[in-house]
Amino acid sequence: MDFRIVTSIDFKNHSWHEPDNFEFASCWHLIPLYGPEAQAASVDMPLAITQGRFGWKLVAVCGLRPHQNAFVQQGAWTANYQPVFLTHYPFAAGEDVDGKAGLVFDVDSGLLDEKNGGFPFFSPSHDLVGKSANRLEDVRPYIALREETRKLLSILADAGAVRPWPADLQHQFGIAIPELYILDIETVKRLDKTTPLVGRNAEPLATFLRQSLNQVPQLADRASC
């Protein structure tokens, strides 16, 4: 994936197409999640915290090894819960290579049309138009949610609350994805509850992360099919 901020300078003469199915995600072993998704996602798939170029992020674990997604079968998404990231794709709330946040588009998606044969990005007056404008409105609330989740995880990491996934669990089910983490609930409970961001969200998130590990056997069953 190569996400770029959608600007009239870079995308003014381009258009885009919608994906026909979920085959685009068939090699994604990790899918980004926003903090409020954790509760619903945790009953359907394992969750983890990972560290990327711009900090910590919450993800759904979709395979036992890199480039495997056990939830995509013949182009269909087979899990009950569908991450918001999939709904918005090839757009997303994200940042470009310089860390600038906003509406981004995956230029490696195969859905960018440089011949203007799809949905246009911009009008002649350089305003987002049609479905592109609609996608911005869909994504806009998640830009702030993404940053809030990242800040929360950064605070928790600095406080020493981040722990590796249980090694015995990874060994038992042959999970070969490196650097998966969860939150230590007891450490989270000891944090200063006067910090609104931590007090409101950290303990539930830690609980959902821990509970989501119960979905690892189900993931392993799917991956073996």
C-alpha positions as CSV (number, residue, x, y, z in Angstrom):
1,M,0.0,0.0,0.0
2,D,1.1,3.5,-0.8
3,F,-1.3,6.1,0.6
4,R,-1.0,9.7,-0.6
5,I,-2.9,12.7,0.6
6,V,-5.6,13.6,-1.9
7,T,-4.8,17.1,-3.2
8,S,-5.9,18.9,-6.4
9,I,-2.3,19.2,-7.4
10,D,-1.6,15.4,-7.4
11,F,-5.1,14.1,-8.4
12,K,-6.7,16.8,-10.5
13,N,-6.6,14.9,-13.8
14,H,-7.2,11.5,-12.3
15,S,-10.2,9.4,-11.4
16,W,-10.8,6.2,-9.5
17,H,-12.7,2.9,-9.5
18,E,-14.4,1.0,-6.7
19,P,-13.2,-2.5,-5.9
20,D,-15.4,-5.3,-7.2
21,N,-14.9,-7.4,-4.1
22,F,-12.5,-7.9,-1.2
23,E,-9.8,-9.6,-3.1
24,F,-7.7,-6.5,-2.6
25,A,-7.4,-7.5,1.1
26,S,-6.5,-11.1,0.5
27,C,-2.8,-10.6,1.4
28,W,-3.4,-8.3,4.3
29,H,-2.5,-10.1,7.5
30,L,-3.1,-7.0,9.6
31,I,-6.0,-4.5,9.0
32,P,-6.0,-1.1,10.8
33,L,-8.8,-0.4,13.3
34,Y,-10.1,2.7,15.0
35,G,-10.4,2.6,18.8
36,P,-14.2,2.5,18.9
37,E,-14.1,-0.7,16.8
38,A,-12.3,-2.7,19.4
39,Q,-15.4,-4.0,21.2
40,A,-17.2,-5.3,18.1
41,A,-14.1,-6.6,16.4
42,S,-12.8,-8.5,19.5
43,V,-15.7,-11.0,19.4
44,D,-14.8,-12.0,15.8
45,M,-11.0,-11.8,15.4
46,P,-7.8,-11.4,17.4
47,L,-6.6,-7.8,17.9
48,A,-3.2,-6.4,18.5
49,I,-1.1,-3.3,18.8
50,T,1.7,-2.8,16.4
51,Q,4.2,0.0,15.9
52,G,4.5,1.6,12.5
53,R,6.3,4.5,10.9
54,F,4.2,7.1,12.7
55,G,3.6,5.4,16.0
56,W,1.4,2.7,17.6
57,K,-1.8,1.5,16.0
58,L,-4.6,-0.9,16.7
59,V,-5.0,-3.8,14.2
60,A,-7.1,-6.8,13.5
61,V,-5.0,-9.9,13.0
62,C,-6.3,-11.7,9.9
63,G,-3.7,-14.5,9.3
64,L,-1.1,-16.7,11.0
65,R,1.7,-15.4,8.8
66,P,2.5,-12.4,6.7
67,H,0.5,-11.9,3.5
68,Q,-2.3,-14.3,4.6
69,N,-5.9,-13.2,5.2
70,A,-8.0,-16.0,6.4
71,F,-11.1,-13.9,6.3
72,V,-11.1,-13.4,2.6
73,Q,-12.4,-16.3,0.6
74,Q,-12.9,-16.1,-3.2
75,G,-13.1,-12.3,-3.0
76,A,-15.7,-12.3,-0.1
77,W,-15.2,-11.0,3.4
78,T,-16.3,-13.9,5.6
79,A,-16.0,-12.6,9.2
80,N,-19.1,-11.2,10.9
81,Y,-17.4,-7.9,11.7
82,Q,-16.1,-5.8,8.8
83,P,-13.5,-3.2,9.7
84,V,-14.3,0.4,8.7
85,F,-10.9,0.5,6.8
86,L,-12.3,-2.0,4.3
87,T,-15.5,0.0,3.8
88,H,-13.5,3.2,2.9
89,Y,-10.8,1.6,0.7
90,P,-9.1,2.7,-1.5
91,F,-9.6,5.8,0.6
92,A,-8.6,6.0,4.2
93,A,-8.0,8.3,7.2
94,G,-4.3,8.4,7.3
95,E,-1.1,10.3,6.5
96,D,1.3,10.6,3.6
97,V,5.0,9.7,3.8
98,D,5.7,13.0,5.6
99,G,3.1,12.4,8.3
100,K,0.5,14.9,7.0
101,A,-2.9,13.7,8.1
102,G,-6.1,13.8,6.1
103,L,-8.0,11.9,3.3
104,V,-5.6,9.5,1.6
105,F,-5.8,7.2,-1.4
106,D,-3.8,4.0,-2.1
107,V,-2.1,4.7,-5.4
108,D,-0.9,1.1,-5.4
109,S,-4.4,-0.3,-5.2
110,G,-4.8,-0.7,-9.0
111,L,-7.9,1.5,-8.7
112,L,-6.4,4.8,-9.7
113,D,-7.3,5.8,-13.3
114,E,-4.9,8.4,-14.9
115,K,-7.1,8.5,-18.0
116,N,-10.2,9.9,-16.2
117,G,-12.3,6.8,-17.0
118,G,-13.7,6.4,-13.5
119,F,-15.1,8.7,-10.8
120,P,-13.3,12.1,-10.9
121,F,-11.5,13.4,-7.8
122,F,-11.8,17.1,-8.5
123,S,-13.9,19.6,-10.5
124,P,-12.4,22.2,-12.8
125,S,-12.5,24.6,-9.8
126,H,-10.4,22.1,-7.7
127,D,-13.2,21.0,-5.4
128,L,-13.7,17.4,-4.6
129,V,-16.7,16.2,-6.6
130,G,-19.3,13.5,-6.6
131,K,-18.3,10.2,-5.0
132,S,-14.9,11.6,-4.0
133,A,-16.6,14.3,-2.0
134,N,-18.9,11.7,-0.4
135,R,-15.9,9.6,0.6
136,L,-14.3,12.6,2.3
137,E,-17.5,13.0,4.4
138,D,-17.5,9.3,5.2
139,V,-13.8,9.4,6.3
140,R,-13.7,12.8,8.0
141,P,-14.9,11.6,11.5
142,Y,-12.3,8.9,11.4
143,I,-9.3,11.2,10.9
144,A,-9.8,12.5,14.4
145,L,-10.5,9.0,15.8
146,R,-7.4,7.7,14.3
147,E,-5.3,10.4,15.9
148,E,-7.0,9.9,19.3
149,T,-6.3,6.1,19.2
150,R,-2.7,6.8,18.3
151,K,-2.2,9.3,21.1
152,L,-3.8,6.9,23.6
153,L,-1.5,4.1,22.6
154,S,1.5,6.3,22.7
155,I,0.7,7.4,26.3
156,L,0.2,3.7,27.3
157,A,3.4,2.7,25.7
158,D,5.4,5.4,27.5
159,A,3.8,4.3,30.7
160,G,5.0,0.7,30.2
161,A,1.6,-0.8,29.6
162,V,2.4,-2.5,26.3
163,R,3.2,-6.2,26.4
164,P,4.0,-8.8,23.7
165,W,1.4,-11.3,22.7
166,P,1.7,-14.4,24.8
167,A,4.5,-16.5,23.4
168,D,2.8,-19.8,24.2
169,L,-0.3,-18.8,22.3
170,Q,1.8,-17.9,19.2
171,H,3.8,-21.1,19.4
172,Q,0.7,-23.3,19.9
173,F,-1.1,-22.0,16.8
174,G,2.0,-21.3,14.7
175,I,1.6,-17.6,14.5
176,A,4.6,-16.2,12.5
177,I,3.7,-12.5,12.6
178,P,6.4,-10.6,14.5
179,E,5.9,-7.8,17.0
180,L,2.3,-8.2,18.1
181,Y,1.4,-6.5,21.4
182,I,-1.5,-6.2,23.8
183,L,-2.0,-4.0,26.9
184,D,-1.4,-5.2,30.5
185,I,-4.7,-4.5,32.3
186,E,-3.2,-4.2,35.7
187,T,-0.7,-1.6,34.5
188,V,-3.5,0.3,32.8
189,K,-5.5,0.3,36.0
190,R,-2.7,1.9,37.9
191,L,-2.4,4.8,35.5
192,D,-3.4,8.3,36.6
193,K,-7.2,8.4,36.0
194,T,-7.2,12.2,36.0
195,T,-5.9,12.0,32.4
196,P,-9.2,12.1,30.5
197,L,-7.9,10.3,27.4
198,V,-6.5,7.4,29.5
199,G,-9.3,7.2,32.0
200,R,-12.1,7.0,29.4
201,N,-10.6,4.6,26.9
202,A,-7.6,2.7,28.2
203,E,-9.1,0.0,30.5
204,P,-11.9,-1.0,28.0
205,L,-9.4,-1.2,25.2
206,A,-7.0,-3.4,27.3
207,T,-9.9,-5.7,28.1
208,F,-11.0,-6.0,24.5
209,L,-7.5,-6.8,23.4
210,R,-7.2,-9.5,26.0
211,Q,-10.6,-11.0,25.2
212,S,-9.8,-11.0,21.5
213,L,-7.1,-13.6,22.0
214,N,-9.9,-16.1,22.5
215,Q,-10.5,-15.8,18.7
216,V,-7.0,-17.2,17.8
217,P,-8.2,-20.8,17.6
218,Q,-11.0,-19.8,15.2
219,L,-8.5,-17.8,13.1
220,A,-6.3,-20.9,13.0
221,D,-9.2,-23.0,11.8
222,R,-10.0,-20.6,9.1
223,A,-6.4,-20.4,8.0
224,S,-6.1,-24.2,7.7
225,C,-9.1,-24.5,5.3
